Amino acid sequence: MASNIEFTAKQTAYRAYIDHCGSCPVCAADSETCTTAQDLWEMYAARAETGQ
């Protein structure tokens, strides 16, 4: 079971991704071309995989 710190880190990374995508004009047109969204998603995915 993940600790509160791990859970918070995952949620913070996911929230950063969602917030970015909701306000980014590039993401509104085609999120696959937005490098910032890609970086934020990779950060979230890495935390989700490692439990950090």
PDB file of N, CA, C, O and CB in Angstrom:
ATOM      1  N   MET A   1       0.844  -1.179   0.000  1.00  0.00           N
ATOM      2  CA  MET A   1       0.000   0.000   0.000  1.00  0.00           C
ATOM      3  C   MET A   1       0.890   1.244   0.000  1.00  0.00           C
ATOM      4  O   MET A   1       1.867   1.320   0.746  1.00  0.00           O
ATOM      5  CB  MET A   1      -0.960  -0.003   1.223  1.00  0.00           C
ATOM      6  N   ALA A   2       0.549   2.193  -0.826  1.00  0.00           N
ATOM      7  CA  ALA A   2       1.343   3.421  -0.939  1.00  0.00           C
ATOM      8  C   ALA A   2       1.150   4.304   0.281  1.00  0.00           C
ATOM      9  O   ALA A   2       0.063   4.381   0.853  1.00  0.00           O
ATOM     10  CB  ALA A   2       0.968   4.192  -2.210  1.00  0.00           C
ATOM     11  N   SER A   3       2.220   4.961   0.659  1.00  0.00           N
ATOM     12  CA  SER A   3       2.124   5.893   1.773  1.00  0.00           C
ATOM     13  C   SER A   3       1.412   7.162   1.318  1.00  0.00           C
ATOM     14  O   SER A   3       1.214   7.386   0.124  1.00  0.00           O
ATOM     15  CB  SER A   3       3.526   6.225   2.336  1.00  0.00           C
ATOM     16  N   ASN A   4       1.035   7.976   2.280  1.00  0.00           N
ATOM     17  CA  ASN A   4       0.392   9.248   1.952  1.00  0.00           C
ATOM     18  C   ASN A   4       1.317  10.132   1.116  1.00  0.00           C
ATOM     19  O   ASN A   4       0.850  10.833   0.218  1.00  0.00           O
ATOM     20  CB  ASN A   4      -0.022   9.982   3.234  1.00  0.00           C
ATOM     21  N   ILE A   5       2.598  10.108   1.394  1.00  0.00           N
ATOM     22  CA  ILE A   5       3.557  10.919   0.646  1.00  0.00           C
ATOM     23  C   ILE A   5       3.608  10.456  -0.806  1.00  0.00           C
ATOM     24  O   ILE A   5       3.604  11.283  -1.719  1.00  0.00           O
ATOM     25  CB  ILE A   5       4.962  10.840   1.289  1.00  0.00           C
ATOM     26  N   GLU A   6       3.656   9.149  -1.028  1.00  0.00           N
ATOM     27  CA  GLU A   6       3.686   8.614  -2.390  1.00  0.00           C
ATOM     28  C   GLU A   6       2.402   8.954  -3.127  1.00  0.00           C
ATOM     29  O   GLU A   6       2.434   9.352  -4.292  1.00  0.00           O
ATOM     30  CB  GLU A   6       3.898   7.095  -2.370  1.00  0.00           C
ATOM     31  N   PHE A   7       1.273   8.796  -2.448  1.00  0.00           N
ATOM     32  CA  PHE A   7      -0.015   9.096  -3.060  1.00  0.00           C
ATOM     33  C   PHE A   7      -0.098  10.572  -3.436  1.00  0.00           C
ATOM     34  O   PHE A   7      -0.550  10.913  -4.529  1.00  0.00           O
ATOM     35  CB  PHE A   7      -1.163   8.720  -2.109  1.00  0.00           C
ATOM     36  N   THR A   8       0.333  11.437  -2.543  1.00  0.00           N
ATOM     37  CA  THR A   8       0.303  12.878  -2.799  1.00  0.00           C
ATOM     38  C   THR A   8       1.206  13.239  -3.976  1.00  0.00           C
ATOM     39  O   THR A   8       0.831  14.067  -4.805  1.00  0.00           O
ATOM     40  CB  THR A   8       0.731  13.656  -1.542  1.00  0.00           C
ATOM     41  N   ALA A   9       2.379  12.637  -4.061  1.00  0.00           N
ATOM     42  CA  ALA A   9       3.295  12.912  -5.170  1.00  0.00           C
ATOM     43  C   ALA A   9       2.668  12.501  -6.500  1.00  0.00           C
ATOM     44  O   ALA A   9       2.778  13.230  -7.486  1.00  0.00           O
ATOM     45  CB  ALA A   9       4.634  12.174  -4.962  1.00  0.00           C
ATOM     46  N   LYS A  10       2.014  11.346  -6.537  1.00  0.00           N
ATOM     47  CA  LYS A  10       1.354  10.890  -7.756  1.00  0.00           C
ATOM     48  C   LYS A  10       0.222  11.829  -8.139  1.00  0.00           C
ATOM     49  O   LYS A  10       0.085  12.217  -9.300  1.00  0.00           O
ATOM     50  CB  LYS A  10       0.822   9.466  -7.579  1.00  0.00           C
ATOM     51  N   GLN A  11      -0.586  12.190  -7.150  1.00  0.00           N
ATOM     52  CA  GLN A  11      -1.714  13.080  -7.416  1.00  0.00           C
ATOM     53  C   GLN A  11      -1.252  14.459  -7.866  1.00  0.00           C
ATOM     54  O   GLN A  11      -1.877  15.063  -8.738  1.00  0.00           O
ATOM     55  CB  GLN A  11      -2.585  13.206  -6.176  1.00  0.00           C
ATOM     56  N   THR A  12      -0.175  14.965  -7.289  1.00  0.00           N
ATOM     57  CA  THR A  12       0.370  16.262  -7.677  1.00  0.00           C
ATOM     58  C   THR A  12       0.858  16.229  -9.123  1.00  0.00           C
ATOM     59  O   THR A  12       0.614  17.167  -9.882  1.00  0.00           O
ATOM     60  CB  THR A  12       1.516  16.669  -6.736  1.00  0.00           C
ATOM     61  N   ALA A  13       1.537  15.167  -9.503  1.00  0.00           N
ATOM     62  CA  ALA A  13       2.021  15.028 -10.877  1.00  0.00           C
ATOM     63  C   ALA A  13       0.851  14.925 -11.850  1.00  0.00           C
ATOM     64  O   ALA A  13       0.882  15.531 -12.921  1.00  0.00           O
ATOM     65  CB  ALA A  13       2.934  13.793 -11.008  1.00  0.00           C
ATOM     66  N   TYR A  14      -0.168  14.171 -11.492  1.00  0.00           N
ATOM     67  CA  TYR A  14      -1.333  14.021 -12.358  1.00  0.00           C
ATOM     68  C   TYR A  14      -2.082  15.346 -12.485  1.00  0.00           C
ATOM     69  O   TYR A  14      -2.514  15.717 -13.576  1.00  0.00           O
ATOM     70  CB  TYR A  14      -2.270  12.928 -11.817  1.00  0.00           C
ATOM     71  N   ARG A  15      -2.232  16.050 -11.379  1.00  0.00           N
ATOM     72  CA  ARG A  15      -2.925  17.341 -11.381  1.00  0.00           C
ATOM     73  C   ARG A  15      -2.180  18.344 -12.269  1.00  0.00           C
ATOM     74  O   ARG A  15      -2.812  19.119 -12.988  1.00  0.00           O
ATOM     75  CB  ARG A  15      -3.055  17.891  -9.937  1.00  0.00           C
ATOM     76  N   ALA A  16      -0.857  18.337 -12.226  1.00  0.00           N
ATOM     77  CA  ALA A  16      -0.073  19.236 -13.075  1.00  0.00           C
ATOM     78  C   ALA A  16      -0.364  18.946 -14.548  1.00  0.00           C
ATOM     79  O   ALA A  16      -0.507  19.868 -15.351  1.00  0.00           O
ATOM     80  CB  ALA A  16       1.445  19.086 -12.781  1.00  0.00           C
ATOM     81  N   TYR A  17      -0.449  17.682 -14.891  1.00  0.00           N
ATOM     82  CA  TYR A  17      -0.756  17.285 -16.271  1.00  0.00           C
ATOM     83  C   TYR A  17      -2.155  17.758 -16.669  1.00  0.00           C
ATOM     84  O   TYR A  17      -2.328  18.364 -17.726  1.00  0.00           O
ATOM     85  CB  TYR A  17      -0.646  15.751 -16.431  1.00  0.00           C
ATOM     86  N   ILE A  18      -3.137  17.486 -15.837  1.00  0.00           N
ATOM     87  CA  ILE A  18      -4.526  17.861 -16.135  1.00  0.00           C
ATOM     88  C   ILE A  18      -4.675  19.370 -16.227  1.00  0.00           C
ATOM     89  O   ILE A  18      -5.325  19.876 -17.142  1.00  0.00           O
ATOM     90  CB  ILE A  18      -5.476  17.306 -15.065  1.00  0.00           C
ATOM     91  N   ASP A  19      -4.081  20.092 -15.288  1.00  0.00           N
ATOM     92  CA  ASP A  19      -4.166  21.556 -15.309  1.00  0.00           C
ATOM     93  C   ASP A  19      -3.533  22.124 -16.576  1.00  0.00           C
ATOM     94  O   ASP A  19      -4.074  23.040 -17.194  1.00  0.00           O
ATOM     95  CB  ASP A  19      -3.482  22.150 -14.068  1.00  0.00           C
ATOM     96  N   HIS A  20      -2.397  21.577 -16.948  1.00  0.00           N
ATOM     97  CA  HIS A  20      -1.737  22.049 -18.161  1.00  0.00           C
ATOM     98  C   HIS A  20      -2.621  21.810 -19.383  1.00  0.00           C
ATOM     99  O   HIS A  20      -2.852  22.721 -20.178  1.00  0.00           O
ATOM    100  CB  HIS A  20      -0.379  21.351 -18.340  1.00  0.00           C
ATOM    101  N   CYS A  21      -3.106  20.598 -19.525  1.00  0.00           N
ATOM    102  CA  CYS A  21      -3.903  20.249 -20.707  1.00  0.00           C
ATOM    103  C   CYS A  21      -5.187  21.074 -20.803  1.00  0.00           C
ATOM    104  O   CYS A  21      -5.678  21.341 -21.900  1.00  0.00           O
ATOM    105  CB  CYS A  21      -4.249  18.766 -20.681  1.00  0.00           C
ATOM    106  N   GLY A  22      -5.722  21.472 -19.662  1.00  0.00           N
ATOM    107  CA  GLY A  22      -6.944  22.262 -19.660  1.00  0.00           C
ATOM    108  C   GLY A  22      -6.750  23.701 -20.089  1.00  0.00           C
ATOM    109  O   GLY A  22      -7.712  24.374 -20.458  1.00  0.00           O
ATOM    110  N   SER A  23      -5.522  24.181 -20.045  1.00  0.00           N
ATOM    111  CA  SER A  23      -5.296  25.586 -20.383  1.00  0.00           C
ATOM    112  C   SER A  23      -4.320  25.794 -21.537  1.00  0.00           C
ATOM    113  O   SER A  23      -4.009  26.936 -21.877  1.00  0.00           O
ATOM    114  CB  SER A  23      -4.791  26.312 -19.179  1.00  0.00           C
ATOM    115  N   CYS A  24      -3.846  24.746 -22.127  1.00  0.00           N
ATOM    116  CA  CYS A  24      -2.840  24.841 -23.189  1.00  0.00           C
ATOM    117  C   CYS A  24      -3.512  24.851 -24.571  1.00  0.00           C
ATOM    118  O   CYS A  24      -4.268  23.939 -24.905  1.00  0.00           O
ATOM    119  CB  CYS A  24      -1.836  23.663 -23.088  1.00  0.00           C
ATOM    120  N   PRO A  25      -3.232  25.884 -25.365  1.00  0.00           N
ATOM    121  CA  PRO A  25      -3.827  25.912 -26.707  1.00  0.00           C
ATOM    122  C   PRO A  25      -3.298  24.805 -27.625  1.00  0.00           C
ATOM    123  O   PRO A  25      -4.014  24.354 -28.520  1.00  0.00           O
ATOM    124  CB  PRO A  25      -3.571  27.258 -27.349  1.00  0.00           C
ATOM    125  N   VAL A  26      -2.070  24.370 -27.416  1.00  0.00           N
ATOM    126  CA  VAL A  26      -1.528  23.267 -28.217  1.00  0.00           C
ATOM    127  C   VAL A  26      -2.266  21.977 -27.880  1.00  0.00           C
ATOM    128  O   VAL A  26      -2.625  21.209 -28.772  1.00  0.00           O
ATOM    129  CB  VAL A  26      -0.003  23.101 -27.972  1.00  0.00           C
ATOM    130  N   CYS A  27      -2.489  21.744 -26.594  1.00  0.00           N
ATOM    131  CA  CYS A  27      -3.216  20.538 -26.177  1.00  0.00           C
ATOM    132  C   CYS A  27      -4.655  20.551 -26.688  1.00  0.00           C
ATOM    133  O   CYS A  27      -5.209  19.506 -27.027  1.00  0.00           O
ATOM    134  CB  CYS A  27      -3.207  20.411 -24.648  1.00  0.00           C
ATOM    135  N   ALA A  28      -5.252  21.734 -26.741  1.00  0.00           N
ATOM    136  CA  ALA A  28      -6.624  21.844 -27.237  1.00  0.00           C
ATOM    137  C   ALA A  28      -6.713  21.412 -28.697  1.00  0.00           C
ATOM    138  O   ALA A  28      -7.715  20.839 -29.123  1.00  0.00           O
ATOM    139  CB  ALA A  28      -7.139  23.282 -27.079  1.00  0.00           C
ATOM    140  N   ALA A  29      -5.657  21.692 -29.460  1.00  0.00           N
ATOM    141  CA  ALA A  29      -5.637  21.318 -30.875  1.00  0.00           C
ATOM    142  C   ALA A  29      -5.204  19.871 -31.072  1.00  0.00           C
ATOM    143  O   ALA A  29      -5.827  19.131 -31.833  1.00  0.00           O
ATOM    144  CB  ALA A  29      -4.710  22.242 -31.649  1.00  0.00           C
ATOM    145  N   ASP A  30      -4.132  19.466 -30.384  1.00  0.00           N
ATOM    146  CA  ASP A  30      -3.589  18.109 -30.540  1.00  0.00           C
ATOM    147  C   ASP A  30      -2.609  17.849 -29.402  1.00  0.00           C
ATOM    148  O   ASP A  30      -1.442  18.231 -29.490  1.00  0.00           O
ATOM    149  CB  ASP A  30      -2.888  17.927 -31.936  1.00  0.00           C
ATOM    150  N   SER A  31      -3.066  17.215 -28.354  1.00  0.00           N
ATOM    151  CA  SER A  31      -2.233  17.020 -27.166  1.00  0.00           C
ATOM    152  C   SER A  31      -0.998  16.159 -27.437  1.00  0.00           C
ATOM    153  O   SER A  31      -0.026  16.220 -26.684  1.00  0.00           O
ATOM    154  CB  SER A  31      -3.055  16.386 -26.067  1.00  0.00           C
ATOM    155  N   GLU A  32      -1.027  15.367 -28.495  1.00  0.00           N
ATOM    156  CA  GLU A  32       0.132  14.523 -28.798  1.00  0.00           C
ATOM    157  C   GLU A  32       1.328  15.325 -29.302  1.00  0.00           C
ATOM    158  O   GLU A  32       2.448  14.813 -29.321  1.00  0.00           O
ATOM    159  CB  GLU A  32      -0.245  13.480 -29.829  1.00  0.00           C
ATOM    160  N   THR A  33       1.109  16.572 -29.709  1.00  0.00           N
ATOM    161  CA  THR A  33       2.209  17.392 -30.206  1.00  0.00           C
ATOM    162  C   THR A  33       2.770  18.320 -29.131  1.00  0.00           C
ATOM    163  O   THR A  33       3.735  19.038 -29.393  1.00  0.00           O
ATOM    164  CB  THR A  33       1.748  18.207 -31.396  1.00  0.00           C
ATOM    165  N   CYS A  34       2.202  18.324 -27.951  1.00  0.00           N
ATOM    166  CA  CYS A  34       2.643  19.219 -26.879  1.00  0.00           C
ATOM    167  C   CYS A  34       3.746  18.542 -26.061  1.00  0.00           C
ATOM    168  O   CYS A  34       3.507  17.542 -25.384  1.00  0.00           O
ATOM    169  CB  CYS A  34       1.448  19.614 -25.964  1.00  0.00           C
ATOM    170  N   THR A  35       4.934  19.092 -26.133  1.00  0.00           N
ATOM    171  CA  THR A  35       6.054  18.493 -25.412  1.00  0.00           C
ATOM    172  C   THR A  35       5.916  18.670 -23.906  1.00  0.00           C
ATOM    173  O   THR A  35       6.356  17.813 -23.139  1.00  0.00           O
ATOM    174  CB  THR A  35       7.366  19.098 -25.884  1.00  0.00           C
ATOM    175  N   THR A  36       5.314  19.767 -23.477  1.00  0.00           N
ATOM    176  CA  THR A  36       5.120  19.972 -22.038  1.00  0.00           C
ATOM    177  C   THR A  36       4.171  18.916 -21.477  1.00  0.00           C
ATOM    178  O   THR A  36       4.437  18.338 -20.423  1.00  0.00           O
ATOM    179  CB  THR A  36       4.570  21.390 -21.757  1.00  0.00           C
ATOM    180  N   ALA A  37       3.077  18.666 -22.171  1.00  0.00           N
ATOM    181  CA  ALA A  37       2.133  17.636 -21.731  1.00  0.00           C
ATOM    182  C   ALA A  37       2.804  16.268 -21.708  1.00  0.00           C
ATOM    183  O   ALA A  37       2.589  15.473 -20.793  1.00  0.00           O
ATOM    184  CB  ALA A  37       0.897  17.606 -22.649  1.00  0.00           C
ATOM    185  N   GLN A  38       3.601  16.011 -22.705  1.00  0.00           N
ATOM    186  CA  GLN A  38       4.315  14.735 -22.774  1.00  0.00           C
ATOM    187  C   GLN A  38       5.266  14.579 -21.582  1.00  0.00           C
ATOM    188  O   GLN A  38       5.336  13.516 -20.964  1.00  0.00           O
ATOM    189  CB  GLN A  38       5.099  14.628 -24.099  1.00  0.00           C
ATOM    190  N   ASP A  39       5.992  15.653 -21.271  1.00  0.00           N
ATOM    191  CA  ASP A  39       6.916  15.617 -20.124  1.00  0.00           C
ATOM    192  C   ASP A  39       6.169  15.419 -18.811  1.00  0.00           C
ATOM    193  O   ASP A  39       6.588  14.634 -17.961  1.00  0.00           O
ATOM    194  CB  ASP A  39       7.740  16.908 -20.061  1.00  0.00           C
ATOM    195  N   LEU A  40       5.061  16.137 -18.651  1.00  0.00           N
ATOM    196  CA  LEU A  40       4.275  16.000 -17.417  1.00  0.00           C
ATOM    197  C   LEU A  40       3.696  14.589 -17.285  1.00  0.00           C
ATOM    198  O   LEU A  40       3.682  14.023 -16.191  1.00  0.00           O
ATOM    199  CB  LEU A  40       3.138  17.042 -17.388  1.00  0.00           C
ATOM    200  N   TRP A  41       3.224  14.027 -18.385  1.00  0.00           N
ATOM    201  CA  TRP A  41       2.677  12.672 -18.335  1.00  0.00           C
ATOM    202  C   TRP A  41       3.757  11.657 -17.990  1.00  0.00           C
ATOM    203  O   TRP A  41       3.524  10.739 -17.204  1.00  0.00           O
ATOM    204  CB  TRP A  41       2.026  12.309 -19.669  1.00  0.00           C
ATOM    205  N   GLU A  42       4.934  11.821 -18.577  1.00  0.00           N
ATOM    206  CA  GLU A  42       6.035  10.906 -18.283  1.00  0.00           C
ATOM    207  C   GLU A  42       6.442  10.989 -16.810  1.00  0.00           C
ATOM    208  O   GLU A  42       6.780   9.974 -16.202  1.00  0.00           O
ATOM    209  CB  GLU A  42       7.239  11.217 -19.182  1.00  0.00           C
ATOM    210  N   MET A  43       6.411  12.187 -16.243  1.00  0.00           N
ATOM    211  CA  MET A  43       6.726  12.343 -14.826  1.00  0.00           C
ATOM    212  C   MET A  43       5.683  11.609 -13.975  1.00  0.00           C
ATOM    213  O   MET A  43       6.032  10.911 -13.023  1.00  0.00           O
ATOM    214  CB  MET A  43       6.785  13.848 -14.442  1.00  0.00           C
ATOM    215  N   TYR A  44       4.412  11.769 -14.320  1.00  0.00           N
ATOM    216  CA  TYR A  44       3.357  11.068 -13.598  1.00  0.00           C
ATOM    217  C   TYR A  44       3.507   9.547 -13.749  1.00  0.00           C
ATOM    218  O   TYR A  44       3.434   8.806 -12.769  1.00  0.00           O
ATOM    219  CB  TYR A  44       1.974  11.523 -14.103  1.00  0.00           C
ATOM    220  N   ALA A  45       3.715   9.104 -14.969  1.00  0.00           N
ATOM    221  CA  ALA A  45       3.825   7.660 -15.230  1.00  0.00           C
ATOM    222  C   ALA A  45       4.997   7.046 -14.473  1.00  0.00           C
ATOM    223  O   ALA A  45       4.895   5.935 -13.953  1.00  0.00           O
ATOM    224  CB  ALA A  45       3.983   7.399 -16.733  1.00  0.00           C
ATOM    225  N   ALA A  46       6.099   7.765 -14.416  1.00  0.00           N
ATOM    226  CA  ALA A  46       7.279   7.255 -13.692  1.00  0.00           C
ATOM    227  C   ALA A  46       6.963   7.107 -12.214  1.00  0.00           C
ATOM    228  O   ALA A  46       7.356   6.121 -11.592  1.00  0.00           O
ATOM    229  CB  ALA A  46       8.498   8.195 -13.884  1.00  0.00           C
ATOM    230  N   ARG A  47       6.261   8.069 -11.648  1.00  0.00           N
ATOM    231  CA  ARG A  47       5.897   7.981 -10.227  1.00  0.00           C
ATOM    232  C   ARG A  47       4.907   6.861  -9.989  1.00  0.00           C
ATOM    233  O   ARG A  47       4.971   6.176  -8.968  1.00  0.00           O
ATOM    234  CB  ARG A  47       5.311   9.305  -9.734  1.00  0.00           C
ATOM    235  N   ALA A  48       4.006   6.673 -10.911  1.00  0.00           N
ATOM    236  CA  ALA A  48       3.008   5.611 -10.763  1.00  0.00           C
ATOM    237  C   ALA A  48       3.678   4.238 -10.826  1.00  0.00           C
ATOM    238  O   ALA A  48       3.290   3.326 -10.095  1.00  0.00           O
ATOM    239  CB  ALA A  48       1.922   5.729 -11.857  1.00  0.00           C
ATOM    240  N   GLU A  49       4.678   4.086 -11.691  1.00  0.00           N
ATOM    241  CA  GLU A  49       5.368   2.801 -11.841  1.00  0.00           C
ATOM    242  C   GLU A  49       6.255   2.480 -10.644  1.00  0.00           C
ATOM    243  O   GLU A  49       6.311   1.336 -10.192  1.00  0.00           O
ATOM    244  CB  GLU A  49       6.205   2.802 -13.108  1.00  0.00           C
ATOM    245  N   THR A  50       6.938   3.483 -10.139  1.00  0.00           N
ATOM    246  CA  THR A  50       7.894   3.232  -9.070  1.00  0.00           C
ATOM    247  C   THR A  50       7.295   3.344  -7.683  1.00  0.00           C
ATOM    248  O   THR A  50       7.914   2.955  -6.693  1.00  0.00           O
ATOM    249  CB  THR A  50       9.034   4.176  -9.188  1.00  0.00           C
ATOM    250  N   GLY A  51       6.081   3.880  -7.618  1.00  0.00           N
ATOM    251  CA  GLY A  51       5.441   4.041  -6.323  1.00  0.00           C
ATOM    252  C   GLY A  51       5.948   5.269  -5.581  1.00  0.00           C
ATOM    253  O   GLY A  51       5.804   5.367  -4.362  1.00  0.00           O
ATOM    254  N   GLN A  52       6.534   6.190  -6.305  1.00  0.00           N
ATOM    255  CA  GLN A  52       7.041   7.417  -5.671  1.00  0.00           C
ATOM    256  C   GLN A  52       6.125   8.572  -5.963  1.00  0.00           C
ATOM    257  O   GLN A  52       6.381   9.690  -5.516  1.00  0.00           O
ATOM    258  CB  GLN A  52       8.459   7.742  -6.150  1.00  0.00           C
TER     259      GLN A  52
END
